[in-house]
Amino acid sequence: MNKVASLIFLIAGIVLLVYGVSASESIGSSFSRLFTGTPTDRTIWFLIGGAIATAVGLVGLLRGSKP
């Protein structure tokens, strides 16, 4: 994987993590936690997707591209 793609994954992952954290503090997520004990599915998917994309981006940047 080249460095540009890795950088895109890293930035997209960070953006998804920020959206996930802000969604976890929303009113809908608060009501979901109140009644079910867990945040909304949307919040969970943002956080999981962000963590995976960030990890892929970091691994790609740290590994470097092969010629």
CNS distance restraints for C-alpha pairs under 8 A (distance, minus, plus):
assign (resid   1 and name CA) (resid   5 and name CA) 6.66 0.50 0.50
assign (resid   1 and name CA) (resid   6 and name CA) 6.83 0.50 0.50
assign (resid   1 and name CA) (resid  60 and name CA) 6.27 0.50 0.50
assign (resid   1 and name CA) (resid  64 and name CA) 7.81 0.50 0.50
assign (resid   1 and name CA) (resid  65 and name CA) 5.87 0.50 0.50
assign (resid   1 and name CA) (resid  66 and name CA) 7.99 0.50 0.50
assign (resid   2 and name CA) (resid   6 and name CA) 6.39 0.50 0.50
assign (resid   2 and name CA) (resid  60 and name CA) 7.33 0.50 0.50
assign (resid   2 and name CA) (resid  64 and name CA) 7.17 0.50 0.50
assign (resid   2 and name CA) (resid  65 and name CA) 5.05 0.50 0.50
assign (resid   2 and name CA) (resid  66 and name CA) 7.93 0.50 0.50
assign (resid   3 and name CA) (resid   7 and name CA) 6.00 0.50 0.50
assign (resid   3 and name CA) (resid  60 and name CA) 6.81 0.50 0.50
assign (resid   3 and name CA) (resid  61 and name CA) 5.84 0.50 0.50
assign (resid   3 and name CA) (resid  64 and name CA) 6.76 0.50 0.50
assign (resid   3 and name CA) (resid  65 and name CA) 6.52 0.50 0.50
assign (resid   4 and name CA) (resid   8 and name CA) 6.22 0.50 0.50
assign (resid   5 and name CA) (resid   9 and name CA) 6.22 0.50 0.50
assign (resid   5 and name CA) (resid  57 and name CA) 7.64 0.50 0.50
assign (resid   6 and name CA) (resid  10 and name CA) 6.15 0.50 0.50
assign (resid   6 and name CA) (resid  56 and name CA) 7.02 0.50 0.50
assign (resid   6 and name CA) (resid  57 and name CA) 4.24 0.50 0.50
assign (resid   6 and name CA) (resid  58 and name CA) 6.96 0.50 0.50
assign (resid   6 and name CA) (resid  59 and name CA) 7.89 0.50 0.50
assign (resid   6 and name CA) (resid  60 and name CA) 5.14 0.50 0.50
assign (resid   6 and name CA) (resid  61 and name CA) 5.76 0.50 0.50
assign (resid   7 and name CA) (resid  11 and name CA) 6.16 0.50 0.50
assign (resid   7 and name CA) (resid  57 and name CA) 5.87 0.50 0.50
assign (resid   7 and name CA) (resid  58 and name CA) 7.94 0.50 0.50
assign (resid   7 and name CA) (resid  61 and name CA) 7.05 0.50 0.50
assign (resid   8 and name CA) (resid  12 and name CA) 6.00 0.50 0.50
assign (resid   8 and name CA) (resid  57 and name CA) 7.20 0.50 0.50
assign (resid   9 and name CA) (resid  13 and name CA) 5.91 0.50 0.50
assign (resid   9 and name CA) (resid  53 and name CA) 5.33 0.50 0.50
assign (resid   9 and name CA) (resid  54 and name CA) 6.21 0.50 0.50
assign (resid   9 and name CA) (resid  56 and name CA) 6.66 0.50 0.50
assign (resid   9 and name CA) (resid  57 and name CA) 4.70 0.50 0.50
assign (resid  10 and name CA) (resid  14 and name CA) 6.26 0.50 0.50
assign (resid  10 and name CA) (resid  53 and name CA) 6.18 0.50 0.50
assign (resid  10 and name CA) (resid  54 and name CA) 4.54 0.50 0.50
assign (resid  10 and name CA) (resid  55 and name CA) 7.39 0.50 0.50
assign (resid  10 and name CA) (resid  56 and name CA) 7.21 0.50 0.50
assign (resid  10 and name CA) (resid  57 and name CA) 4.27 0.50 0.50
assign (resid  10 and name CA) (resid  58 and name CA) 6.35 0.50 0.50
assign (resid  11 and name CA) (resid  15 and name CA) 6.22 0.50 0.50
assign (resid  11 and name CA) (resid  54 and name CA) 7.34 0.50 0.50
assign (resid  11 and name CA) (resid  57 and name CA) 7.97 0.50 0.50
assign (resid  12 and name CA) (resid  16 and name CA) 6.15 0.50 0.50
assign (resid  12 and name CA) (resid  50 and name CA) 7.19 0.50 0.50
assign (resid  12 and name CA) (resid  53 and name CA) 6.80 0.50 0.50
assign (resid  12 and name CA) (resid  54 and name CA) 7.38 0.50 0.50
assign (resid  13 and name CA) (resid  17 and name CA) 6.16 0.50 0.50
assign (resid  13 and name CA) (resid  49 and name CA) 6.96 0.50 0.50
assign (resid  13 and name CA) (resid  50 and name CA) 4.00 0.50 0.50
assign (resid  13 and name CA) (resid  51 and name CA) 6.26 0.50 0.50
assign (resid  13 and name CA) (resid  52 and name CA) 7.13 0.50 0.50
assign (resid  13 and name CA) (resid  53 and name CA) 4.52 0.50 0.50
assign (resid  13 and name CA) (resid  54 and name CA) 4.38 0.50 0.50
assign (resid  13 and name CA) (resid  57 and name CA) 7.88 0.50 0.50
assign (resid  14 and name CA) (resid  18 and name CA) 6.22 0.50 0.50
assign (resid  14 and name CA) (resid  50 and name CA) 6.12 0.50 0.50
assign (resid  14 and name CA) (resid  51 and name CA) 7.92 0.50 0.50
assign (resid  14 and name CA) (resid  54 and name CA) 6.29 0.50 0.50
assign (resid  15 and name CA) (resid  19 and name CA) 6.26 0.50 0.50
assign (resid  15 and name CA) (resid  50 and name CA) 7.21 0.50 0.50
assign (resid  16 and name CA) (resid  20 and name CA) 6.01 0.50 0.50
assign (resid  16 and name CA) (resid  46 and name CA) 5.48 0.50 0.50
assign (resid  16 and name CA) (resid  47 and name CA) 6.64 0.50 0.50
assign (resid  16 and name CA) (resid  49 and name CA) 6.84 0.50 0.50
assign (resid  16 and name CA) (resid  50 and name CA) 4.59 0.50 0.50
assign (resid  17 and name CA) (resid  21 and name CA) 6.14 0.50 0.50
assign (resid  17 and name CA) (resid  46 and name CA) 6.32 0.50 0.50
assign (resid  17 and name CA) (resid  47 and name CA) 5.24 0.50 0.50
assign (resid  17 and name CA) (resid  49 and name CA) 7.85 0.50 0.50
assign (resid  17 and name CA) (resid  50 and name CA) 4.76 0.50 0.50
assign (resid  17 and name CA) (resid  51 and name CA) 6.84 0.50 0.50
assign (resid  18 and name CA) (resid  22 and name CA) 6.19 0.50 0.50
assign (resid  19 and name CA) (resid  23 and name CA) 5.92 0.50 0.50
assign (resid  19 and name CA) (resid  46 and name CA) 6.71 0.50 0.50
assign (resid  20 and name CA) (resid  24 and name CA) 6.08 0.50 0.50
assign (resid  20 and name CA) (resid  42 and name CA) 7.92 0.50 0.50
assign (resid  20 and name CA) (resid  43 and name CA) 5.04 0.50 0.50
assign (resid  20 and name CA) (resid  44 and name CA) 7.11 0.50 0.50
assign (resid  20 and name CA) (resid  45 and name CA) 7.80 0.50 0.50
assign (resid  20 and name CA) (resid  46 and name CA) 4.74 0.50 0.50
assign (resid  20 and name CA) (resid  47 and name CA) 5.03 0.50 0.50
assign (resid  20 and name CA) (resid  50 and name CA) 7.92 0.50 0.50
assign (resid  21 and name CA) (resid  25 and name CA) 6.64 0.50 0.50
assign (resid  21 and name CA) (resid  43 and name CA) 7.51 0.50 0.50
assign (resid  21 and name CA) (resid  47 and name CA) 7.37 0.50 0.50
assign (resid  22 and name CA) (resid  26 and name CA) 6.61 0.50 0.50
assign (resid  23 and name CA) (resid  29 and name CA) 6.88 0.50 0.50
assign (resid  23 and name CA) (resid  42 and name CA) 7.89 0.50 0.50
assign (resid  23 and name CA) (resid  43 and name CA) 5.60 0.50 0.50
assign (resid  24 and name CA) (resid  29 and name CA) 5.56 0.50 0.50
assign (resid  24 and name CA) (resid  30 and name CA) 7.43 0.50 0.50
assign (resid  24 and name CA) (resid  39 and name CA) 6.50 0.50 0.50
assign (resid  24 and name CA) (resid  40 and name CA) 7.72 0.50 0.50
assign (resid  24 and name CA) (resid  43 and name CA) 5.78 0.50 0.50
assign (resid  25 and name CA) (resid  29 and name CA) 6.56 0.50 0.50
assign (resid  25 and name CA) (resid  30 and name CA) 6.78 0.50 0.50
assign (resid  26 and name CA) (resid  30 and name CA) 6.23 0.50 0.50
assign (resid  27 and name CA) (resid  31 and name CA) 6.25 0.50 0.50
assign (resid  28 and name CA) (resid  32 and name CA) 6.17 0.50 0.50
assign (resid  28 and name CA) (resid  40 and name CA) 7.44 0.50 0.50
assign (resid  29 and name CA) (resid  33 and name CA) 6.10 0.50 0.50
assign (resid  29 and name CA) (resid  39 and name CA) 5.04 0.50 0.50
assign (resid  29 and name CA) (resid  40 and name CA) 5.34 0.50 0.50
assign (resid  29 and name CA) (resid  43 and name CA) 7.66 0.50 0.50
assign (resid  30 and name CA) (resid  34 and name CA) 6.14 0.50 0.50
assign (resid  30 and name CA) (resid  39 and name CA) 7.11 0.50 0.50
assign (resid  31 and name CA) (resid  35 and name CA) 6.28 0.50 0.50
assign (resid  32 and name CA) (resid  36 and name CA) 5.65 0.50 0.50
assign (resid  32 and name CA) (resid  37 and name CA) 6.81 0.50 0.50
assign (resid  32 and name CA) (resid  38 and name CA) 6.33 0.50 0.50
assign (resid  32 and name CA) (resid  39 and name CA) 5.61 0.50 0.50
assign (resid  32 and name CA) (resid  40 and name CA) 6.05 0.50 0.50
assign (resid  33 and name CA) (resid  37 and name CA) 4.17 0.50 0.50
assign (resid  33 and name CA) (resid  38 and name CA) 4.63 0.50 0.50
assign (resid  33 and name CA) (resid  39 and name CA) 5.18 0.50 0.50
assign (resid  33 and name CA) (resid  40 and name CA) 7.75 0.50 0.50
assign (resid  34 and name CA) (resid  38 and name CA) 7.98 0.50 0.50
assign (resid  39 and name CA) (resid  43 and name CA) 6.47 0.50 0.50
assign (resid  39 and name CA) (resid  44 and name CA) 6.96 0.50 0.50
assign (resid  40 and name CA) (resid  44 and name CA) 6.55 0.50 0.50
assign (resid  41 and name CA) (resid  45 and name CA) 6.15 0.50 0.50
assign (resid  42 and name CA) (resid  46 and name CA) 6.19 0.50 0.50
assign (resid  43 and name CA) (resid  47 and name CA) 6.28 0.50 0.50
assign (resid  44 and name CA) (resid  48 and name CA) 6.10 0.50 0.50
assign (resid  45 and name CA) (resid  49 and name CA) 5.79 0.50 0.50
assign (resid  46 and name CA) (resid  50 and name CA) 5.87 0.50 0.50
assign (resid  47 and name CA) (resid  51 and name CA) 6.06 0.50 0.50
assign (resid  48 and name CA) (resid  52 and name CA) 6.22 0.50 0.50
assign (resid  49 and name CA) (resid  53 and name CA) 6.02 0.50 0.50
assign (resid  50 and name CA) (resid  54 and name CA) 5.93 0.50 0.50
assign (resid  51 and name CA) (resid  55 and name CA) 6.10 0.50 0.50
assign (resid  52 and name CA) (resid  56 and name CA) 6.16 0.50 0.50
assign (resid  53 and name CA) (resid  57 and name CA) 6.10 0.50 0.50
assign (resid  54 and name CA) (resid  58 and name CA) 6.10 0.50 0.50
assign (resid  55 and name CA) (resid  59 and name CA) 6.07 0.50 0.50
assign (resid  56 and name CA) (resid  60 and name CA) 6.04 0.50 0.50
assign (resid  57 and name CA) (resid  61 and name CA) 6.15 0.50 0.50
assign (resid  58 and name CA) (resid  62 and name CA) 6.00 0.50 0.50
assign (resid  59 and name CA) (resid  63 and name CA) 5.85 0.50 0.50
assign (resid  60 and name CA) (resid  64 and name CA) 6.07 0.50 0.50
assign (resid  60 and name CA) (resid  65 and name CA) 7.58 0.50 0.50
assign (resid  61 and name CA) (resid  65 and name CA) 7.95 0.50 0.50
